Amino acid sequence: MTRSELVRRLADSKRHLTRWDAEVLVTTIFDEITAALLRGDRVELRRLGTFSVRKHDARIGRNPRTGETVAVGEKHRIFFRIAKQLHERLQRQLTA
């Protein structure tokens, strides 16, 4: 599902919301999640999952093509952990 599909489905499912209102709502939610992650906070959305930022220290890597060692800098990555309820529901649906 793309962002525009999410906006369209939200506007279609709630008659009192226009597409513009749905766009503002989705944008605000994504902006707040982004801001929280930038502050280093954890974002928990019940029945969906948890977003957090994990730090990966600098290390020495290897170029697989040449075998040459390469310095890899420190990185921060977004980590998502699916909620138990959603995971169980998906497993039931996918194995049925």
C-alpha positions in Angstrom: 0.0 0.0 0.0 1.3 3.4 -0.9 0.8 6.6 1.0 -1.7 7.9 -1.6 -3.7 4.6 -1.3 -3.8 5.0 2.5 -5.1 8.5 2.1 -7.7 7.4 -0.4 -8.9 4.5 1.8 -9.1 6.6 4.9 -11.1 9.3 3.1 -13.4 6.6 1.5 -14.0 4.8 4.8 -14.8 7.9 6.8 -17.5 10.0 5.1 -16.9 13.0 7.2 -13.3 13.3 6.0 -12.3 14.8 2.7 -9.3 13.6 0.9 -7.5 16.8 1.9 -8.3 16.1 5.6 -7.1 12.6 5.2 -3.9 13.8 3.6 -3.3 16.2 6.5 -4.0 13.5 9.0 -1.6 11.0 7.4 1.1 13.6 7.0 0.8 14.7 10.6 1.0 11.2 11.9 4.1 10.4 9.8 5.8 13.7 10.8 5.2 13.0 14.5 6.6 9.5 14.2 9.7 10.9 12.3 10.2 13.6 14.9 10.0 11.1 17.8 12.6 8.9 16.1 14.9 11.8 15.5 14.7 12.7 19.2 15.7 9.1 20.0 12.3 8.1 21.4 10.6 4.8 20.8 7.2 4.9 19.0 4.7 2.2 20.0 1.5 1.8 18.0 -0.7 -0.8 19.8 -1.7 -3.8 17.7 0.8 -2.7 15.0 4.3 -2.6 16.4 7.1 -0.6 17.7 9.6 1.7 15.8 13.0 2.5 17.3 16.4 3.7 16.2 19.3 1.4 16.6 22.9 2.5 16.5 25.5 0.3 14.6 29.1 1.1 15.5 31.8 1.8 13.0 33.6 -1.3 11.9 36.0 -2.7 9.4 34.2 -4.4 6.5 35.4 -6.3 3.4 34.6 -5.7 -0.2 33.2 -9.0 -1.4 34.4 -8.5 -5.0 38.0 -7.6 -4.3 38.5 -8.8 -0.7 39.9 -5.4 0.2 39.2 -4.1 3.7 37.0 -1.1 3.9 36.2 1.2 6.9 32.4 1.3 7.5 31.2 4.3 9.5 28.7 4.5 12.3 25.1 4.1 11.2 21.7 4.6 12.7 18.9 2.5 11.4 15.1 2.3 12.0 14.0 -0.9 13.5 10.4 -2.2 13.5 9.2 -4.9 15.7 5.7 -6.3 14.8 3.1 -6.5 17.6 2.3 -10.0 18.8 -1.4 -9.6 17.9 -0.6 -8.6 14.3 2.0 -11.4 13.9 -0.5 -14.0 15.1 -3.3 -12.7 12.9 -1.0 -12.7 9.8 0.2 -16.2 10.5 -3.4 -17.4 10.8 -4.5 -15.7 7.6 -1.4 -16.8 5.6 -1.5 -20.4 6.6 -5.3 -20.8 6.2 
